[in-house]
Amino acid sequence: MISNSYAIIFDLDGTLVHSIPDMHIAINKTLNEYHLQNISEEKLKTFVGEGMLSLSKKVVDFCGGDNKLYDKIYNGYRKNYADQPYKLSSLMPGVITALDFFYDNNFPMGICTNKRQLVTEKLIKLMNLEKYFSVIIGARDDIPLKPKPDMVCLAIKEFNLVNKSFFMVGDTSNDIDAAKSANIKSIAIKGGYTEVDVEKLGADFTFDGMKDIIDFFKNKSD
């Protein structure tokens, strides 16, 4: 019998969703509005993970813009991305199989992402993933982003569960470091949005993909 004494908190970008294509459209639309050069998907991927403001600043610097444009690019990008967060995005490999496994076996699931709260909720709804997640924590003005532990701790609080052990599943150091700071176990998944060797992120467990997570929990006992 599969143990369901665990709750799973997932990162979003690069872990559950390959969201770069729509982020790419939104940021280049914004850059065009301010007559800045465009950026490639591959380069943009290296800027993901620390929130929209950090991404916007890095993009402006990379594209030769003045730092006076930081807020304008950030606000324009937020609007453009919120308007269309789901045109070309797709689930990462194996995600729907993993979500179905956890859902069918009564594992509470949540999302903790540095993507803004409203756009996260909109994307989850558009991708028909709402049923899987009882807690969704996105970036808000009053809480520090990952790798600080605050968002993970808020997610745990909102689950309002007893006798559950939590795991954070992510693809970057922001996820793993946030889990460590929140004193929960971490799982790093290869193939996401980091240039760092995933084996060196310091996660409690590192897997090649979502299938390995399923196997891990199938074989896990209390």
Protein Blocks (a to p, Z undefined) as FASTA:
>chain_A
ZZfkbccdddfehplpccklmmmmmmmmmmmmnopacddfklmmmmgonajklmmmmmmm
mnopafklmmmmmmmmmmmmmmmmclkgccdehklmmmmmmmmnopacddddfbdfklmm
mmmmmnopmmmpmbdcdddfkbccdfbfklmmmmmmmnopghiacddddfbfklmmmmmm
nopacdddehiacfbdfklnopabdcfblmlmmmmmmmpcZZ
